[in-house]
Amino acid sequence: MKVTRRSFLQGGVAGTLAWSSLGFDLRPARSLIKELKISRASEVRSVCPYCAVGCSMIAYVGGVGETQSFNTTPHLIHIEGDPDSPVNGGSLCPKGAATMQLALSQERIQYPRYRAPGASEWTRISWDEALNRLARLMKTARDERFVATDADGNTVNRNEGFAWGGGATITNEEGYLVTKMMRALGVVGLEQQARL
Amino acid sequence: MVSLAATFGRGAMTNHWVDFKNSDLFLVIGANPAENHPCGWKWAFHARDHRGARIIHVDPRFTRTSATADKWVAIRAGTDVAFFGGMIRHILENQLYHDEYVKLHTNASFVVSEGFSFQDGLFSGYDEAAREYDTSTWEYERMAAPAPGEGEDAAPSEGFAVRDLSLQHPRSVFQLLKQHYARYTPEVVEEVTGIPADEFVAIADEFGSTGVPEKVGNIVYAVGLTHHTQGSQMIRAAAIVQLLLGNMGRPGGGMNAERGHANIQGNTDNAQSWEILPGYLQIPRPGMETLDQYETPASLTQMDAGSINFFGSNYRKFMISLLKAWYGESAQAANEFHYSYIPKPDKNWSWMTFYAEALAGRLHGLFNSGMSSVNIGPDSNRVVQALSRLKWLVVMDPFPTASSEFWHGEGVDPASVDTEVFFLPTTHWIEKAGAFVNSGRWTQWKHAALPAEGDVKDDAYILSQLLLRLQALYQKEGGAFPDPILDLHWPYSNPNNPPLEEVSREINGRDLTTGAQLATFNDAKDDGTTAIGNWIYTGSWTEEGNMMDRRGTDDPTGLGFFHNWAWSWPANRRVLYNRASADADGRPWDATRPGIVWNGQTWKGDVPDFTPDSPPSEGKGAFIMTGEGVARIFAPGSLMMDGPIPEHYEPVESPVENVLSPTRRVPTTILYEGVAASFAEDDSEFPYVATTYRVTEHEHFVTQYVPYLVEAMPDFFIELPRELANEKGISDLDQVRVSSKRGHVQGVALVTKRMRPLRLGNKVVYQVGIPVHWHPTGGHGKGNTAQMVNLLTPYVGDGTTVTPEFKAFLVNVERA
């Protein structure tokens, strides 16, 4: 698929510029200049992260795979609707069409942050520090608020110490891991975007 | 989704996007798909252009969906049960229903027990002090055991529901329905909804015209129906209309819930929801001490000879297979497969309960993973107070949110907030593989395209690291019941960051004796020899590989099933309940649009939602996920907490009394501590009905970080009808202040004809529209973008699901 598509594009460019009225063949020069930015990119299939129509997308990524050049790193060149999809047939809405800016946003937080009680600023923290501190807080919360047996003597094994509120732009697999782990921790306050 | 499960057996959009091309008539209500689901909605235009389909839009606002519809009427926000109730009455009174379908595929013929009654807006069994129903009278009359010597050769029928296929029994569901909705006359509908009686009748007539085999109508809705104190009953009422008209299970028909986030369906299926486990197994309640006591819900006991009762009869297999996936080798028959490890909540633990627990000082910590409590509310000021009472808050997100920054938000003194806050930056959708499930249940695999920049981590990494650290702490120090944590089966090749492909294979499930991936949930066992993470996804990753990554574009029937594109749960079925697309003899109601057809040996067409070789002569019911074998017009027992038949109540904040009964508000809504005083009791201070919505340029809150989209739709605005603006001396682009009893926002006035004054009896009511997207941490907007609509919304939810009432509340509007 990948190769066919690219060959088709290149063939198309060359074909339309065949013999010009100048009387000599511009093909070699033009095709060098006009080579599309995406022609050396890998096509990666993705799905739009916004609503639940589930529009298929093609992400064109340079600097990976067979076409990787020396001194390049993986970089996103373009995202467009996948014409093969029976759902969207290549179309995207304004949001989907602008996902490049979401993917490449420079406003993303780049490292873990911690805000201490009463503090008025964030401080940078390492992943190890953050995760160790958090695991300790989770254990304390669970140990203090764990109900093994209720007043009627029923085994209930529930943890009322912390709750998980999840979103809906994580995958099935991540969502399943959340459920598996949170229920193992005895969490009863487990929710996601669906009710909202 | 609870209401769809209560009616049909599964909580999901019944058809799918491409299938819209098979519809003759669309009723779009509580949704604006032309703006919010544009690439799916184009299939409605396909139906319009290729088969002459028509589109009716019912909405408080005239939107781009209305602009592309054949007819639009304005409805008062929060009155959809009255609208559908009127429609049910109209369909019954004028015999517009599909009689053969109703008898064959619904519980219209079931007889309800003698103790059931309805009076003054209340069903039998109401306990006013507890604000809940004893639902024991909401049941069918059951058959007794045959007397000795009688009917010994007959099939067992004891406990089955009594039926009257003539539909004449005064306590049959059909007659109760007639009786219940007799009050919902066009004049009453007008007085409640604001839709003029003649326009209402025209719509009821037109949609009612699909109650014939050769026509199919499609009801399309979104959170405009769910975000109400009676949201699940609005959806139930719409579902009843579709059942009466015979529009369920058929290509082009259905109850099509448009989900608003990329994987909201998948994350519901995988049970990030307090009351369920993966695959819609219920969370056990206190007292269900053993697997034997982990009862199959009452709704899943066989109640009719024709019922296949697939879910009910396999419930135990699915539960034990889940426990094997979670607890591996340590889960054995002798220890009940560690059933005791599953927590057993004693109360509702949905969103608003989180904050109530925090405010009461009981909840230590909260995770916000890819969502933001403060943005989404309701009553964001209350949520901020709740977060301030937490010991710790974790935000896992690529971008800052109003929750991650709540401790230095407007009006908050950071020194007074003792909450420890962690911001754990996560990777984006484009940086990782995995499955997204679209609204129509198509489960589509995406591939990782890019490595992430910066020191950000996958969600799976964060979860694993916390788990491994907790295991080490419990191992070393002991603590409260460490066993479920220490025994958790985490068999991944990289336990520090499980590859999602491996997790996906676990969700599909495998045979533990052969090690092979299972191809079908029919192979699930209850002896511990199968491990299945989520039975409804069995078949998604088989020995043949990842079915969700398939890209076949063949469509041999021309009906848009596309069975070789990705994979659709369950079992790659594209239209749910498709047995109902055929009559008693297995012939399609409409030969040009067959769902499945009996060919003498087997059912052909879509993947049958039915036993594939069960001939029509066996008379098995089309709805295999219900104990009745048919769809439920009347939802018995505790499927719905606020009534077995939908009844209209006013929103918690409403400008009028309830015309239909003296019971003004849904009688079973949870009233959280201290919230009653935060509701406007009448319209004296806050006279206008407000409703909230999205615009096409934004998706919830995250697109404030996308400059192109901010440029396209830059600023927070308030949409006002011209008549109200004139009355208030407000001009277009003036700054206006909108206040509710809970908070206020300020924005640019958009004076419009798209919202109209509604006449309810002698009263004129104005509605105001407010978009949801803006928030103080949101990137690029102009000066006035720090306004969150959820500062206004009421802290109260649906009578069954506790979904907040975002879509109808009272406000005042003034020039700022």
Interface residues (C-beta under 8 A of the other chain):
Chain A: V44 R45 S46 V47 C48 P49 Y50 C51 A52 V53 G54 C55 S56 A59 V61 P74 H75 L76 G81 D84 S85 P86 V87 N88 S91 L92 C93 P94 K95 G96 A98 T99 Q101 L102 A103 S105 E107 R108 I109 Q110 Y111 P112 R113 Y114 R115 A116 P117 G118 A119 S120 W122 I125 W127 A130 L131 N132 R133 L134 A135 R136 L137 M138 K139 T140 A141 R142 D143 E144 R145 F146 A148 D150 D152 N154 T155 V156 N157 R158 N159 E160 G161 F162 A163 W164 G165 G166 G167 A168 T169 I170 T171 N172 E173 E174 G175 Y176 L177 V178 T179 K180 M181 R183 A184 L185 G186 V187 V188 G189 L190 E191 Q192 Q193 A194 R195 L196
Chain B: M1 W17 V18 N36 H37 P38 C39 G40 K42 E258 R259 G260 H261 A262 N263 I264 Q265 G266 N267 T268 D269 N270 A271 Q272 S273 W274 L277 P278 I283 P286 G287 E289 A325 W326 S340 Y341 I342 P343 K344 P345 D346 W349 S350 W351 T353 F354 E357 R362 L363 H364 G365 L366 F367 N368 S369 G370 M371 S373 I376 K391 W392 V394 D397 P398 F399 P400 W407 H408 P414 A415 S416 V417 D418 T419 E420 V421 F422 F423 L424 P425 H428 W429 I430 K432 A433 G434 A435 F436 V437 N438 S439 G440 W442 T443 Q444 W445 K446 H447 A448 A449 L450 P451 E453 G454 D455 V456 K457 D458 D459 A460 I462 L463 S464 Q465 L466 L467 R469 L470 L473 Y474 E477 G479 A480 F481 P484 I485 L488 P498 L500 V503 S504 E506 I507 G533 N534 Y537 R551 T553 D555 G560 F562 W565 T696 E697 H698 E699 V702 T703 Y705 V706 P707 Y708 L709 A712 G779 T801 V802 T803 P804 F806
